[in-house]
Amino acid sequence: MKVVLLLDIKGTGKKDQIIEVSDGYARNYLFPKKLAKEASNANLNAISTQKKAEVHRKDLLKQEAVSNAEKINKLSVTVTARLGKDGKLFGSIGVKEISDALMSQHGIEADKKKIILDSPIKSMGEYTVDIKLFPEVISKLKVVVAPKPVE
């Protein structure tokens, strides 16, 4: 019997794969546990439609990421921090501060997990930080670390 797998099954196959299995395995294990459904024309058409919709959705997300990357490449954010001795900062500037500054200064939301920072920023100056918006789309953001005004 030909079935379409609804989930990855170790030793049997991957999701949306069409495989040939014995009738008993399909009726007694795969169908009751909703791991597979029969490979009828209607089911095959539904799966192909779902795949096309998924590809289209990913294309739209990639286009949006490319347009956001072009915007971010032109921007810079300023992060203020308290200064200690020798122009060094109290603490450090991490991805959370950069993400918060980008949101507050430009209204662009960037997930802090997507910001690539080799090590926390611990001194004043200008830095370039990579933001991974999509698997193939990486933008560069200029971060300026300035002293916090003394109150």
N, C-alpha and C positions, 0 to 999 in steps of 0.2 A: 504494500500500500504506500502511495506517495503522500507525504505530509509536509506542511510548512511549519518550521519551528518558530515559536513565539518568543522563546528565550534561548540563551546559550545553554547547551547541555553538554557537560564534560563527557568526552568519548563518543558523542553522537553528532554534534554539529553546532553551528553558530545560528544566531537569530536571523530570521527571514530566509534561511537556506532551505531548499527543497531536497528532501532525502527519501530514500526507499527504506521502509522498515516493515517488520512482520505485522500482520493484522492484530495479533494478540498484544504485542508491545504497544501499538497505537491505541487500541480500544481499552486496554486494562491499565495503562500507565500514563501515556502522553495526553490523551483526551481528558480523562477525569481530573488530572492535575493542571489542566489548561496550559500545558507546555507546548502543544502543537495543535494544528487544525488540519483537516483534510485539504489536499491540494486541488481544490475545484477551481474552475475558471473564475468564479466570483471572488474567491479568496485571493487568487493570484493577481487579479486586477486591482483589488483593494490594496494589496501590498505594493504593487508598482506605483499606484497613485500616492501612497504614503511616502515612498522613496522620493518621488518627484517633488512633493511638497517640502520634504526635508531639505533637499538640495536647493530649492528656491529660497527657503528660509535662511539657509546658511549663506547664500549669495547676497541676500539683503543685509544680513548682519555684517558681512565682510565689507560691503559698500559703505555702510554706516561707519565702520571702524576706520576705513581709509579716509573718509571725509573728516572724522574727528582727529585723526593723526595729522592731517594737513593743518587743522586749526591749532593743535597743541604744539606743532613744530614752530609756529610763529609766536607763541606765548612765552612769558616768563613769570615766575611767581617769586614773591619776596617773603621770606620767613624770618621773623625776628626772634632773637634769643638773648638771654643775659650773658654778659661777658665776664670772664674771670681774669686771671693774671695772664699776661703775654698775649692778649687777644684771643685766647681760647675760650670756648663756650662752657658754661655750666651745663653739664649733661651733653646731649647730642641731638641732632636733627635726624629723625628716622622717616620711614615711609608714611606713617600716620600723619605727621605734621605736614609733609608735602601734599598728601591727599587732601587734608583739611584746607590747606592754603589754596590749592587749585579750585576747590569747591567754593570757598568764600570769595576769592578774588575774581574768578571767571565763570562760576556756575557750572563747571564741567565736573561730573562725578567720575572719579577713577578709583577702582578697587585697589586697596592698599596691597593686595596680593599680586597685583599686576605690575606694580612699580618695582623696577629692578635697581637695587642700590647695593653695591658691593660691600660697603661698610658704612656705618652711620657717619654723618658729617659732624666733625668736631671743631672746625675752625671757620672763620669768616671767609667770604669770597663768593665766586660764581662757580657753579657746578652744573654738569649736564647729566640728567637722569633719563634712563630709558623707561618707557611705559609700553607694556605689551598689551595692545588692545584686542588682538586676534592672533591666532597661531602664526600667521605670516606677516602681520602688521605691527611694526614697532615704531613709536614716535619718540622724539627727543624733546625733553622739557628743560628749559634753563631755570635753575634755582639760584636765587641770590640770597645769601645769608647776611642779614644786617643786624647791627646792635639794637637791642631794645632800649627805648628811651628811659632814662632814669626818672623815677617818680619822686 
